[in-house]
Amino acid sequence: MKYDFIVVGHGLAGAILSYTLRKRGHQVLVIDEPRPSSASRVAAGLLNPVAGKRFAKSWMADEFIPAADAFYAELEARFGQELFTHKPIYKIFSSIEEQNTWMARSGNEGWNDFILGTYTQRTGQPDIHDPYGGLMIGRAGNLLVETMLHLLTEELLAQGLLLPERFEMDELQLTSQGVKYKEYEARHLVFCEGFQVIHNPYFRWLPVQPTKGEVLEVQAQNFNPECIYNKAVYVVPIGGSRFLVGATYDWREPDEQPSAEGRQELATRFSQITSQHFSITNHRAGIRPAVRDRKPLVGVHPQYPQLSVFNGMGSKGVLMAPYLAQHFAAALAGEAEVMPDIRISRYLSLYYDYIKPQNTQP
Ligand SMILES: Cc1cc2nc3c(=O)[nH]c(=O)nc-3n(C[C@H](O)[C@H](O)[C@H](O)COP(=O)(O)OP(=O)(O)OC[C@H]3O[C@@H](n4cnc5c(N)ncnc54)[C@H](O)[C@@H]3O)c2cc1C
C-alpha cells in the first residue's frame, strides 16, 4: 500500500502533524505503540503565554496562540466535544522580589491582552495564599490532551490509517522513491517518538534531554475557582472538584514510575497555594522530550531526505505543536523553509561527530 507519509508516534506532536498533513490532502499512515504513560497522556495540558520566573512572554506566543486556538476549535467542531478550556492563570508572587521583577518588566512593549491584571496585595480569594498578590494572565487555558488523542486515534482506526504497534527499525528500507516498511510504502517518513528518539539510529545524535515529570490528580470538594493557579506548580481545574497538580522536573534518572518524592513535593506545593482540604485520586509520571536550547527539533535528515523528525516540544507541546505542524507541513511540501530556530541542522556538528566513528552508516 502506498502513502505520502508515514508518521511514527501519535503523541501530541505526531497526532497534530498527521492531522495537519491529512487536512492538506495527503495520504498518511500512522504507527504508534500505545503507551498510557507517554508525556502527552500524562500532561496537564496547560497553555501559558508567560514563561518562567523571569516573566518573559513565551517564545513566539503571538504566532503560536492564534494557531493553537484555531486548531483546537477546529477539532472541537469536528468531534462535537469541548477540548480546550480558555481560563486565566493567576500567577501568585512568591515574594516581594518576584513582585518587583514583574513590575520592572510590565512596562515592556508587547504584552497586549496577555495580562489581565496585576495585584500587589492579597486578592481576598477564599483559602488562597497570595500575601504578595500576583498576576492574572490571559490567553491561557488547558487542553484535554488524552481526550483529543483518543478521538483522533479512533478516527484513524476507523479509516484503517493507524497501526497500533511498535515501529521496528529493522523493517525500514530506504528506497529511491522514499521508504518501505513491511508492506507499506511512502514518499517520506516523519519520526514523532517523543523522548524515545534517543533510541533512533537516524536521529539519536540530537540533543534530547529526557526529563521526567509527575502530576497528581486531586479532589478538593469546596474549591471551585474560575482560574488556574500557579506558584511553583500549576493547579488546573478539570471539573467536578477535580484538579491536576503539576508538574515536577527531574533530569537525573528519568523513568515513568510515579515516586513518593514527587507525590510529596506536589502535595506540599498544592498546600502552599490553598488551605483547601484535598485527597489524591491519581498520580502519574511521564518523560518530556526536552532540548538543550529549549527549542523544538524539526527537519529533514542531513543525509537521508526521505526521513525527518518533528520533536523536542519540551514542556510546551500544547502551545507550540499546532503552529509548528502547519509550518513543517508547508516545508515538507516545498512551500517554505523550516525556520532557523528549530531546524535540526543547527546541531549538524553533533551529527558529524556521531557518524565519524561509524563510517557514515547510522
Ligand atoms: C508530567 C508532565 C506534565 C506536562 N504538562 C504539560 C502541560 O501542561 N502543557 C504542555 O504543553 N506540555 C506539558 N507536558 C509536555 C508535553 O507532554 C510534551 O511537550 C508533549 O507531550 C510531547 O509530545 P510528543 O508527541 O513529542 O511525545 P510523546 O507524548 O512521548 O509521544 C510519543 C509517541 O510516540 C510513540 N512511540 C515512540 N517510539 C515508538 C516506536 N518505536 N514505535 C511506535 N510508537 C512509538 C509513543 O508510544 C508515544 O505514543 C508535560 C509533560 C509531563 C511529563
The ligand as a Gaussian input file, in Angstrom:
#p B3LYP/6-31G(d) Opt

LIG

0 1
 C        4.017000      15.436000      33.934000
 C        4.008000      16.211000      32.656000
 C        3.215000      17.340000      32.566000
 C        3.197000      18.075000      31.378000
 N        2.371000      19.150000      31.315000
 C        2.308000      19.850000      30.156000
 C        1.417000      20.951000      30.039000
 O        0.684000      21.279000      30.961000
 N        1.402000      21.641000      28.856000
 C        2.196000      21.283000      27.795000
 O        2.146000      21.936000      26.743000
 N        3.056000      20.243000      27.892000
 C        3.124000      19.533000      29.034000
 N        3.986000      18.490000      29.137000
 C        4.881000      18.223000      27.997000
 C        4.157000      17.536000      26.872000
 O        3.649000      16.365000      27.390000
 C        5.103000      17.312000      25.698000
 O        5.502000      18.534000      25.152000
 C        4.433000      16.518000      24.591000
 O        3.544000      15.583000      25.110000
 C        5.425000      15.800000      23.717000
 O        4.692000      15.078000      22.764000
 P        5.388000      14.059000      21.786000
 O        4.330000      13.611000      20.838000
 O        6.626000      14.657000      21.218000
 O        5.885000      12.853000      22.705000
 P        5.083000      11.672000      23.443000
 O        3.907000      12.172000      24.147000
 O        6.103000      10.931000      24.236000
 O        4.547000      10.747000      22.269000
 C        5.384000       9.918000      21.519000
 C        4.559000       8.758000      20.972000
 O        5.395000       8.006000      20.105000
 C        5.240000       6.633000      20.401000
 N        6.466000       5.936000      20.006000
 C        7.759000       6.211000      20.342000
 N        8.591000       5.333000      19.768000
 C        7.818000       4.478000      19.040000
 C        8.084000       3.346000      18.210000
 N        9.332000       2.883000      18.003000
 N        7.048000       2.703000      17.647000
 C        5.769000       3.139000      17.810000
 N        5.463000       4.205000      18.582000
 C        6.463000       4.862000      19.193000
 C        4.997000       6.603000      21.903000
 O        4.398000       5.383000      22.302000
 C        4.082000       7.823000      22.058000
 O        2.723000       7.439000      21.828000
 C        4.017000      17.700000      30.273000
 C        4.792000      16.562000      30.365000
 C        4.808000      15.809000      31.539000
 C        5.638000      14.565000      31.614000

